[in-house]
Amino acid sequence: MLESAYYRYFASELKQFVQEARPELNNLSIDEWFNQLRSYSTKLNKHLLIHPVHKPNDHGDSGNHVIRQLTSRLLSEQLVSLPANQSLKDINGKIIVLVDDLVGSGAQFKKFYTQSDLEVCLNNNVVIYAPLMATESGLSTLKAQYPSIYFHPLEVIASSEGLFIGDDNDQFGLDELNTIKDAKKCYNDIRLSHNIKHSTWMGWDNSGLSVAFEWGVPNQSLGILYYQSLTPAVSWHNLFTRRGVNGY
């Protein structure tokens, strides 16, 4: 999913954006464009850099996972700017594409903005934020707060897409017998019956998403997807990992 989604983005929206901003690249065909993206001796590194959204001193977070997958087949490492090697505030005259897996509330990006001195970076560069997925509410919040950044989410998750979103008395999906309230009770009863103590069983901010990536589950997703018991008293095994953190 990740590679195909970013392939489409690189082929369309990003290519158009870069060529409009850098007229000297207008003559690149789609094949030449991708050859330059993949080439070790690419000329695009004069104009373009891809950078992960990350936490300080954390090389296993989602943005770095995205980078590792993109450099396996789609991107030359010459186009990648890694936090350990280059600070964003030291880059000048580039189009910088920030990549990540999912924007939830937008809180993590706000921390990244401050910790990475992105405000300084914006004085000398064009910055695009292109996460693989973004919630509608989180995207709206970030757009309002950072008008100087271009936002290119590859997929937007509508507010209505949470599993339990809606009025408690509404019908639960296509279930003709049970309401959303009934479904919530059933889901919570699973937690209680296994003596699971979990602060975000419904997902962060009660988002109720059912999203999982091969490298882990975002905290907006339902806790049932990644909860792993750490004590013999609770018998529960996770379907997916929570980015290396389980048991809460």
Backbone torsions as a table, in degrees:
resi	resn	phi	psi	omega
1	MET	NA	-47.8	-175.8
2	LEU	-60.5	-50.1	-177.3
3	GLU	-62.6	-44.2	-178.7
4	SER	-67.1	-36.9	179.5
5	ALA	-66.2	-45.5	179.9
6	TYR	-72.0	-30.1	175.1
7	TYR	-59.2	-47.2	179.5
8	ARG	-63.1	-39.9	-179.7
9	TYR	-65.8	-45.7	179.5
10	PHE	-62.2	-35.9	-175.8
11	ALA	-75.5	-23.3	-173.6
12	SER	-118.2	-84.8	-170.6
13	GLU	-61.7	-44.8	-178.2
14	LEU	-69.5	-43.3	179.3
15	LYS	-58.4	-45.7	179.4
16	GLN	-63.2	-43.0	-178.9
17	PHE	-62.3	-48.5	-177.3
18	VAL	-64.1	-42.8	-177.5
19	GLN	-70.2	-30.1	175.2
20	GLU	-71.6	-34.6	-179.3
21	ALA	-81.5	-25.8	-178.2
22	ARG	-128.2	84.8	-175.6
23	PRO	-56.2	-25.7	-179.4
24	GLU	-66.6	-12.2	178.9
25	LEU	-99.8	4.4	-175.6
26	ASN	-62.1	-26.0	-175.8
27	ASN	-83.0	0.7	179.9
28	LEU	-76.1	123.5	173.0
29	SER	-74.3	172.6	-179.5
30	ILE	-63.1	-38.3	178.0
31	ASP	-66.7	-43.0	178.9
32	GLU	-65.7	-37.5	178.1
33	TRP	-59.1	-49.6	-179.6
34	PHE	-69.6	-32.8	174.8
35	ASN	-61.9	-39.4	178.1
36	GLN	-69.9	-36.7	177.8
37	LEU	-63.0	-34.5	-174.6
38	ARG	-93.6	-18.2	-170.6
39	SER	-73.9	138.5	176.2
40	TYR	-66.6	-31.8	-179.7
41	SER	-100.6	32.9	-175.8
42	THR	-58.4	143.4	175.4
43	LYS	-87.6	-11.7	-177.2
44	LEU	-68.9	-19.9	-177.3
45	ASN	-68.4	-7.8	171.6
46	LYS	-75.0	-20.2	-172.6
47	HIS	-119.3	-30.4	-165.2
48	LEU	-130.6	139.0	173.5
49	LEU	-138.1	142.8	175.7
50	ILE	-109.7	130.0	-174.1
51	HIS	-135.5	136.9	179.4
52	PRO	-81.0	144.2	166.1
53	VAL	-76.9	128.6	-169.6
54	HIS	-147.8	166.6	171.4
55	LYS	-97.7	150.3	-179.7
56	PRO	-56.3	132.7	176.0
57	ASN	60.4	22.7	178.4
58	ASP	-117.8	110.0	-177.7
59	HIS	-101.2	7.8	-179.1
60	GLY	-116.3	12.2	-177.5
61	ASP	-83.6	-179.0	-167.9
62	SER	-64.8	-41.7	-179.1
63	GLY	-59.5	-39.6	179.0
64	ASN	-70.8	-32.7	174.3
65	HIS	-62.7	-42.2	178.3
66	VAL	-61.2	-45.4	179.2
67	ILE	-59.3	-44.8	-178.2
68	ARG	-61.5	-38.9	179.2
69	GLN	-70.8	-38.4	-178.8
70	LEU	-68.4	-35.4	-178.4
71	THR	-80.1	-6.4	177.8
72	SER	-72.4	-33.3	-178.2
73	ARG	-144.0	-26.7	-171.8
74	LEU	-95.7	-32.1	-171.5
75	LEU	-125.9	143.7	168.7
76	SER	-75.9	144.1	176.7
77	GLU	-64.0	-17.6	178.4
78	GLN	-67.7	-16.8	179.8
79	LEU	-97.8	0.5	-175.5
80	VAL	-102.0	131.0	174.1
81	SER	-107.6	115.7	-178.7
82	LEU	-100.3	141.9	-176.8
83	PRO	-55.5	-34.8	-177.4
84	ALA	-70.4	-22.6	-175.2
85	ASN	-104.4	-26.1	-173.6
86	GLN	-152.4	128.0	177.5
87	SER	-83.6	140.7	-179.9
88	LEU	-59.4	-34.8	-176.7
89	LYS	-69.6	-14.4	-179.7
90	ASP	-94.2	-2.3	-179.6
91	ILE	-87.5	143.6	-175.6
92	ASN	-140.2	131.1	171.9
93	GLY	76.4	23.6	-176.9
94	LYS	-114.5	160.9	164.8
95	ILE	-94.5	114.4	-175.9
96	ILE	-106.3	123.5	178.8
97	VAL	-104.3	115.7	177.5
98	LEU	-89.8	128.1	-178.0
99	VAL	-116.7	151.0	-177.4
100	ASP	-161.8	169.4	178.8
101	ASP	-87.8	-49.4	-175.5
102	LEU	-148.0	135.4	170.5
103	VAL	-98.4	119.5	177.1
104	GLY	-95.0	-98.9	178.2
105	SER	-79.8	-19.7	-176.0
106	GLY	97.7	-4.7	-175.5
107	ALA	-63.0	-40.4	-178.6
108	GLN	-67.2	-36.8	178.1
109	PHE	-67.2	-36.8	178.5
110	LYS	-61.1	-40.5	177.1
111	LYS	-65.2	-43.2	178.9
112	PHE	-60.8	-41.7	179.7
113	TYR	-55.8	-45.1	-178.8
114	THR	-73.5	-48.8	-174.7
115	GLN	-68.0	-26.5	-178.1
116	SER	-96.4	5.3	-177.9
117	ASP	53.9	43.2	-177.3
118	LEU	-65.5	-27.3	177.8
119	GLU	-62.2	-39.7	177.0
120	VAL	-67.3	-43.1	179.7
121	CYS	-58.3	-38.8	-178.0
122	LEU	-65.9	-20.0	179.0
123	ASN	-69.1	-25.4	-172.9
124	ASN	-123.2	1.7	-175.3
125	ASN	-144.4	163.8	170.0
126	VAL	-98.2	128.8	-175.7
127	VAL	-117.6	129.1	174.9
128	ILE	-115.9	134.7	172.8
129	TYR	-106.8	114.8	-175.6
130	ALA	-124.9	75.1	177.0
131	PRO	-74.1	155.4	178.0
132	LEU	-61.9	-41.9	178.8
133	MET	-141.2	152.3	176.9
134	ALA	-148.2	137.6	174.4
135	THR	-74.0	149.8	-179.2
136	GLU	-58.1	-43.7	-177.0
137	SER	-70.6	-42.4	179.4
138	GLY	-65.0	-40.5	178.6
139	LEU	-63.3	-42.8	179.3
140	SER	-62.0	-40.9	179.3
141	THR	-62.8	-46.3	-177.8
142	LEU	-68.4	-39.0	178.5
143	LYS	-61.3	-39.5	-179.3
144	ALA	-69.7	-36.2	-175.2
145	GLN	-83.5	-29.3	-175.6
146	TYR	-126.4	72.5	-176.7
147	PRO	-66.4	-15.9	-179.0
148	SER	-83.9	-8.6	180.0
149	ILE	-98.2	139.6	174.3
150	TYR	-88.5	129.3	-178.7
151	PHE	-107.7	120.8	-179.2
152	HIS	-126.3	66.1	177.7
153	PRO	-65.5	139.0	-178.5
154	LEU	-77.3	-26.5	175.2
155	GLU	-148.7	136.1	178.7
156	VAL	-107.7	128.6	178.5
157	ILE	-93.7	114.2	-179.3
158	ALA	-66.1	151.6	-179.5
159	SER	-59.6	-23.9	-177.4
160	SER	-81.6	-2.3	-172.7
161	GLU	-88.3	-4.2	174.2
162	GLY	-64.9	148.3	-174.0
163	LEU	-60.9	-35.8	-175.3
164	PHE	-112.7	21.4	-178.4
165	ILE	-74.2	133.9	179.2
166	GLY	134.1	176.1	177.1
167	ASP	-70.6	141.2	-177.8
168	ASP	-55.3	-29.6	-176.7
169	ASN	-89.5	-2.2	177.9
170	ASP	-72.3	155.6	174.9
171	GLN	-62.7	138.9	179.5
172	PHE	-83.3	102.4	-179.9
173	GLY	56.9	-126.2	179.0
174	LEU	-97.4	8.8	178.7
175	ASP	-74.8	117.9	-176.2
176	GLU	-84.9	-7.0	-176.6
177	LEU	-106.4	-33.2	-171.6
178	ASN	-111.4	146.9	177.3
179	THR	-93.8	172.8	175.4
180	ILE	-60.6	-37.2	177.9
181	LYS	-61.7	-42.3	178.0
182	ASP	-61.4	-43.5	-178.5
183	ALA	-65.7	-40.3	177.1
184	LYS	-61.1	-43.4	-179.9
185	LYS	-63.1	-43.3	178.9
186	CYS	-60.8	-44.3	-179.3
187	TYR	-64.9	-42.3	179.7
188	ASN	-70.6	-32.1	177.7
189	ASP	-63.0	-32.9	175.7
190	ILE	-60.0	-45.1	178.8
191	ARG	-61.7	-47.5	-176.6
192	LEU	-66.4	-39.3	-176.8
193	SER	-67.6	-21.5	177.4
194	HIS	-105.3	10.3	178.3
195	ASN	55.2	40.6	-179.4
196	ILE	-88.9	124.7	175.3
197	LYS	-104.0	109.1	-172.8
198	HIS	-144.6	118.4	-172.7
199	SER	-73.6	-23.3	-179.4
200	THR	-123.5	46.1	178.6
201	TRP	-58.6	-32.0	179.8
202	MET	-91.7	4.5	-174.5
203	GLY	90.3	151.6	-179.3
204	TRP	-57.2	134.9	-176.6
205	ASP	58.5	25.9	-179.1
206	ASN	56.5	35.1	-177.3
207	SER	-66.1	-34.7	177.1
208	GLY	63.5	31.8	-179.7
209	LEU	-79.6	157.2	176.2
210	SER	-122.0	56.9	-177.4
211	VAL	-108.1	132.7	175.5
212	ALA	-141.8	137.9	175.3
213	PHE	-111.0	164.1	-178.3
214	GLU	-66.1	-23.1	179.4
215	TRP	-94.4	-2.8	177.1
216	GLY	150.0	176.3	-175.9
217	VAL	-111.0	129.3	176.1
218	PRO	-67.5	153.8	-174.0
219	ASN	-74.1	-4.9	173.7
220	GLN	-79.6	-10.7	-179.0
221	SER	-83.2	159.6	-179.0
222	LEU	-60.3	136.6	-178.2
223	GLY	-61.5	-25.4	-178.3
224	ILE	-63.3	-20.9	-178.2
225	LEU	-73.4	-30.9	-172.4
226	TYR	-129.0	-1.9	-178.8
227	TYR	-62.7	135.7	177.3
228	GLN	-132.6	123.2	179.4
229	SER	-67.6	137.3	176.6
230	LEU	-109.3	2.2	-179.5
231	THR	-129.1	148.2	178.4
232	PRO	-61.9	-21.5	-176.6
233	ALA	-70.4	-21.8	-179.1
234	VAL	-118.8	117.2	-179.0
235	SER	-97.5	97.7	-179.5
236	TRP	-154.4	131.1	-179.5
237	HIS	-122.1	139.3	-173.1
238	ASN	-79.1	150.2	172.9
239	LEU	-82.6	-36.8	-179.2
240	PHE	-134.6	165.0	175.9
241	THR	-92.1	152.8	176.1
242	ARG	-98.4	62.7	179.1
243	ARG	52.5	44.1	175.8
244	GLY	85.2	1.3	-178.6
245	VAL	-122.0	122.4	179.9
246	ASN	-134.3	174.8	174.5
247	GLY	83.7	14.0	175.2
248	TYR	-154.3	NA	NA
